[in-house]
Amino acid sequence: MTPTPIESGAGVSRSALSIEEGVRRRVLVVGNGMAGARFAEELRQRDPGATRFAITVVGEEPHEAYNRVLLSAVVGGTLTPRETRLKPAGWWTARHIDVLTGVQVTGIEPTARTATLEGGAVPGQVLAWDELVLATGSTPFVPTIAGDTGPESGVVAFRTIDDCGRIAEHVRAARHAVVIGGGLLGIEAARGLLRKGVDVTVVHAAGVPMERQMDADGGAVLTRVLHEIGARLLLGRCVVARHADAGTPTVLLDDGTSLPADLVVVSTGVRPRVDLAQRIGLHVDRGIVVDDRLATSVPHVHAVGECSQHRGVVPGLVQPGWDQARVLADVLSGDDTARYEGTNVLTRLKAHDIDLTSMGRIDVDVHDRDHEVLAFTDPRRGRYAKLVLRNDRLVGAILLGVGDAAGPLTQLYDTAAVVPRDRLTLMLGRAVTRSGGPESVNLAEMPGPTVICRCNTVTKSQIVSAHRDGCTTVEAVAESTRATTGCGTCSSAVEGLCAWLATAEPPQPAARAPQRPAQPRPVSASAEGAA
Ligand SMILES: Cc1cc2nc3c(=O)[nH]c(=O)nc-3n(C[C@H](O)[C@H](O)[C@H](O)COP(=O)(O)OP(=O)(O)OC[C@H]3O[C@@H](n4cnc5c(N)ncnc54)[C@H](O)[C@@H]3O)c2cc1C
C-alpha cells in the first residue's frame, strides 16, 4: 500500500497495485513540481516492478505535474497549458505512482512519521510514511505596493500555470502592461506579452537588467536589444502604488512617474517554501539545509529542489533539482556512494529573438590580477561577449547575440579544458574543433562528454548511444534520454545531432526499440568523437 491510510477521491490518481503493508517502504513526496515529480520518476525507474517502494506524491496545485520552465511560452501563446505537462495522461498510474492533486500537506509528525492532508476527499486525513521528501519549491516574493494589488485588479505574480490563466484573462483587454522585475523571468514575461500585442514597460530596481547574469556593459547592450524589440525598460526604479479605481489603471513609481498599467506582472524573485520544515524544527537557513545525501537534520526526512539549501546554495534553476532527484533516488535505493556535490549552472534566456547565455563567474573586473578578462562589444548589432579565464581555463562567460560561439564556449566551460593561446580564435568560438576550420560546432569532433541538454545533463555520448538503440528522431531521443524536455533550448542541437548521426551512422535493420531511460554507457566508435 501507499502511505497508510489513504482514501481515494477527487484529484487522486491511484495505481491498482495492491501490496502488503510492511513489504515496501512508503515514500511520501510533498510537492508535485519539477523536482518532486522527477524524484518519483527516478525512484520508480530503480524499482520498476514497484516491489520495494510505494510512492505517493502530494501536490497542492490542481494540475498534473507540468514544466514550469515553459510558462513564458504559455504567456506568449506559443504553447498551451496542456503542452507543458511533464507526462501524458495515465503515465503515473501505469507506473504505480499515486498522485494527489489539489491536496496540501498541512502538518508533519516526524516521530510518528505521519503527514496530515487538506483539500482531498477526506479533510484532515493522515498518511503514514517511512521516508519523506520535501519538494515544496518556492513562492514568489511580492514587494509592498500600495493600492489595488489583487489578481482581480490585474496584478499577477508569475509562478504557476494558473497565473498564466490570470495573465491571459487580463491581457485580452489590456493595452498597457507593466512588468515589475527585469530579471530572467521578467524579461521572458515581457517578451511573451509583446507577442500578444501589448505595450510593455519593465520596471527594474537594479541599474542593469538581469544583473545576476549580466555586467554593466552587457546590460547596456541588452537594454538596447529590448528597446529594439519594443519593450521599454526603466532601470533603478520601483513601483510603489497601483490605482485601478477610476479611468485607466496606473502604477506610480518612486520618482513620481505614473504609467498606464491595465496589467501588472510581478516577477521580483522567489523565496524557498520552508514553512512546513520550520514547523517540525528542521534546520532551515534560507532553504532547508541538506547534506550531500540530501538528508535534512531529521532522520528519514529529505529535501530536493528550490526549497533546499546545499552547501550554502539555494537552487533557482531546474537542473540542480533534477540532479538532486537522481542522487536521492540512488540514496534511497541503497547506493552508499551516492552524493550530490553541486551543479555547474548555466542560464539561458528563452526568447526566440534574444540569444543570451550566462555561466559561472562573470563579476570579474577587466583589470583583475588573478583572472584574464576578454570582452567584445557591438551594441549596434546587439552583440556582447565577456569571457573570464583563470589558469587558461574558461570559468565564466556572458554571451549575447554571438550565435554559434556559445556552443563551443559552453563546452570549454563544462570540460574545464585548457583554452587555445590565440584568444581571438577563442572569442569566435572556434577553439574546440581540431581542424580549426570555419565551422564553430563540429559534431564529429565534439567530445562525447559534452553536455547537450543542460536541464537533464544529457551528453553527446548518451544521444549517440540512444541513436544506436534505435532512437533516430528528436522525439525518440527525448523519450529515451529526456534531452529537450527541460527548457527546450537544446532542441536545435539535438536535431543537428540526429541529422548528423543519420548520415554518420545510418540505422541498422536490427536496431532495437527505444528504451527508457537510456543509461549512459561508454561508446567508442567514430560518432563518439574525441571522447
Ligand atoms: C516562468 C518561469 C520560467 C522559468 N525558466 C527557467 C529556465 O529557463 N531554466 C531553469 O532552469 N529554471 C527556470 N525556472 C525555474 C524552475 O521552474 C524551478 O527551478 C523549478 O520549477 C523548481 O522545481 P521545484 O520542484 O523545486 O519547485 P516547484 O516547481 O515550484 O514545485 C513545488 C511544488 O510544491 C507544491 N507545494 C508546496 N508546498 C506544498 C504542500 N505543503 N503540500 C503540497 N504541495 C506543496 C507547490 O504548489 C508546487 O507545485 C523558471 C520558473 C518560472 C516560474
The ligand as an SDF file (V2000), in Angstrom:
LIG
                    3D

 53 58  0  0  0  0  0  0  0  0999 V2000
    8.1680   31.3880  -15.7390 C   0  0  0  0  0  0  0  0  0  0  0  0
    9.3210   30.5960  -15.2360 C   0  0  0  0  0  0  0  0  0  0  0  0
   10.3980   30.3230  -16.1180 C   0  0  0  0  0  0  0  0  0  0  0  0
   11.4890   29.5830  -15.6660 C   0  0  0  0  0  0  0  0  0  0  0  0
   12.5150   29.3510  -16.5400 N   0  0  0  0  0  0  0  0  0  0  0  0
   13.5380   28.5670  -16.1610 C   0  0  0  0  0  0  0  0  0  0  0  0
   14.5840   28.2170  -17.0760 C   0  0  0  0  0  0  0  0  0  0  0  0
   14.6180   28.6590  -18.2280 O   0  0  0  0  0  0  0  0  0  0  0  0
   15.5490   27.3690  -16.6600 N   0  0  0  0  0  0  0  0  0  0  0  0
   15.5360   26.8440  -15.3980 C   0  0  0  0  0  0  0  0  0  0  0  0
   16.4160   26.0430  -15.0780 O   0  0  0  0  0  0  0  0  0  0  0  0
   14.5900   27.1890  -14.4890 N   0  0  0  0  0  0  0  0  0  0  0  0
   13.5930   28.0340  -14.8430 C   0  0  0  0  0  0  0  0  0  0  0  0
   12.6140   28.3590  -13.9300 N   0  0  0  0  0  0  0  0  0  0  0  0
   12.7420   27.8720  -12.5540 C   0  0  0  0  0  0  0  0  0  0  0  0
   12.2360   26.4340  -12.4570 C   0  0  0  0  0  0  0  0  0  0  0  0
   10.9140   26.3770  -12.8910 O   0  0  0  0  0  0  0  0  0  0  0  0
   12.3520   25.9840  -10.9960 C   0  0  0  0  0  0  0  0  0  0  0  0
   13.7320   25.9290  -10.6800 O   0  0  0  0  0  0  0  0  0  0  0  0
   11.7380   24.6110  -10.7590 C   0  0  0  0  0  0  0  0  0  0  0  0
   10.3720   24.6140  -11.0710 O   0  0  0  0  0  0  0  0  0  0  0  0
   11.9190   24.2180   -9.2780 C   0  0  0  0  0  0  0  0  0  0  0  0
   11.3070   22.9640   -9.0600 O   0  0  0  0  0  0  0  0  0  0  0  0
   10.7520   22.5760   -7.6170 P   0  0  0  0  0  0  0  0  0  0  0  0
   10.0840   21.2680   -7.7800 O   0  0  0  0  0  0  0  0  0  0  0  0
   11.8150   22.7280   -6.6190 O   0  0  0  0  0  0  0  0  0  0  0  0
    9.6550   23.6770   -7.2860 O   0  0  0  0  0  0  0  0  0  0  0  0
    8.2450   23.8860   -7.9960 P   0  0  0  0  0  0  0  0  0  0  0  0
    8.3270   23.5350   -9.4320 O   0  0  0  0  0  0  0  0  0  0  0  0
    7.8180   25.2520   -7.6070 O   0  0  0  0  0  0  0  0  0  0  0  0
    7.2920   22.8300   -7.2980 O   0  0  0  0  0  0  0  0  0  0  0  0
    6.9380   22.8490   -5.9560 C   0  0  0  0  0  0  0  0  0  0  0  0
    5.5120   22.3490   -5.8440 C   0  0  0  0  0  0  0  0  0  0  0  0
    5.2370   22.0210   -4.4980 O   0  0  0  0  0  0  0  0  0  0  0  0
    3.9200   22.4180   -4.1890 C   0  0  0  0  0  0  0  0  0  0  0  0
    3.7920   22.5240   -2.7320 N   0  0  0  0  0  0  0  0  0  0  0  0
    4.4360   23.3830   -1.9150 C   0  0  0  0  0  0  0  0  0  0  0  0
    4.0990   23.1550   -0.6420 N   0  0  0  0  0  0  0  0  0  0  0  0
    3.2010   22.1330   -0.6410 C   0  0  0  0  0  0  0  0  0  0  0  0
    2.4880   21.4510    0.3750 C   0  0  0  0  0  0  0  0  0  0  0  0
    2.6410   21.7660    1.6460 N   0  0  0  0  0  0  0  0  0  0  0  0
    1.6520   20.4480    0.0140 N   0  0  0  0  0  0  0  0  0  0  0  0
    1.5000   20.0920   -1.2920 C   0  0  0  0  0  0  0  0  0  0  0  0
    2.1690   20.7160   -2.2980 N   0  0  0  0  0  0  0  0  0  0  0  0
    3.0040   21.7170   -1.9710 C   0  0  0  0  0  0  0  0  0  0  0  0
    3.7740   23.7300   -4.9350 C   0  0  0  0  0  0  0  0  0  0  0  0
    2.4200   24.0860   -5.1020 O   0  0  0  0  0  0  0  0  0  0  0  0
    4.4720   23.3840   -6.2490 C   0  0  0  0  0  0  0  0  0  0  0  0
    3.5680   22.8230   -7.1640 O   0  0  0  0  0  0  0  0  0  0  0  0
   11.5240   29.1050  -14.3310 C   0  0  0  0  0  0  0  0  0  0  0  0
   10.4610   29.3840  -13.4540 C   0  0  0  0  0  0  0  0  0  0  0  0
    9.3800   30.1160  -13.9010 C   0  0  0  0  0  0  0  0  0  0  0  0
    8.2460   30.4370  -12.9530 C   0  0  0  0  0  0  0  0  0  0  0  0
  1  2  1  0
  2  3  1  0
  2 52  2  0
  3  4  2  0
  4  5  1  0
  4 50  1  0
  5  6  2  0
  6  7  1  0
  6 13  1  0
  7  8  2  0
  7  9  1  0
  9 10  1  0
 10 11  2  0
 10 12  1  0
 12 13  2  0
 13 14  1  0
 14 15  1  0
 14 50  1  0
 15 16  1  0
 16 17  1  0
 16 18  1  0
 18 19  1  0
 18 20  1  0
 20 21  1  0
 20 22  1  0
 22 23  1  0
 23 24  1  0
 24 25  2  0
 24 26  1  0
 24 27  1  0
 27 28  1  0
 28 29  2  0
 28 30  1  0
 28 31  1  0
 31 32  1  0
 32 33  1  0
 33 34  1  0
 33 48  1  0
 34 35  1  0
 35 36  1  0
 35 46  1  0
 36 37  1  0
 36 45  1  0
 37 38  2  0
 38 39  1  0
 39 40  1  0
 39 45  2  0
 40 41  1  0
 40 42  2  0
 42 43  1  0
 43 44  2  0
 44 45  1  0
 46 47  1  0
 46 48  1  0
 48 49  1  0
 50 51  2  0
 51 52  1  0
 52 53  1  0
M  END
$$$$
